[in-house]
Amino acid sequence: MRKKLIAGNWKMYKTIPETEELIKAVLKEALPKGVGIAICPPFTSLMAAASLLKGSGIHLGAQNMSENDEGAFTGEISWKMLKSAGCDMVILGHSERRQYYGETNEKVNAKARKALANGLTPIVCVGETLQEREGGVMEKVVGGQIRGCLAGFSAPDVESLVIAYEPVWAIGTGRNATPEQAQSVHAFIRGLVSELHSAATAEKIVIQYGGSVKPDNAANLLCQHDIDGALVGGACLKAESFGAIIRAAGV
Ligand code: PEP
């Protein structure tokens, strides 16, 4: 049985004092055992978050990472830096990085490869735009992203990463995919992983849904057979709503 994983993507929000306040409030929430939780604050808040999360069992993730080990790459952050700051996860290929920073499937592939080789769990984001969905090419786009981002990966590598299906039209818009829409894409992704690797690998891989997940829609999304958790943006910036979504995954 796959364990559900709820991850909070803080995006470019929260200073260090604000980080401390939010993490303390999350730790006060009633959090069910048996649900994986990850918090992904901005780089500058990682160390403060790590020290508060120590011993809590909550994973700490970054929102991006270089595909290089080190060198003259101004503004970039390496896997080694993330690990030394206390991270064990990293979000890669978020649609905002694809849209504003030109991140391609090839880049995400190189970054995920580097993360896996160095003990960081990548959360690899995929998802179609509204135009692509309405144009009937959703499967072509999402399938191409999965094939590109995971090209050349071994079955154990695929089993140890996380995929986040995030329809771009649902991110930060308040317009979430219906549970049926999300389930159908998750089943498509799992089927593709089965085709590329095996049914056993497809059974193991964790596939999160992301896109306007809120306390009032979380339960209906999270009870779908192929939805193994959520990548949460806006609603993770308040401890009560993040806690409520985690509790919805625990029932
Ligand atoms: C996200 O940032 O990955 C996201 C899903 O955001 P939101 O929950 O605000 O739609």
Boltz pocket constraint, residues with backbone or C-beta under 6 A from the ligand:
constraints:
  - pocket:
      binder: B
      contacts: [[A, 9], [A, 11], [A, 166], [A, 170], [A, 171], [A, 172], [A, 173], [A, 174], [A, 210], [A, 211], [A, 212], [A, 213], [A, 231], [A, 232], [A, 233], [A, 234], [A, 235]]
      max_distance: 6.0
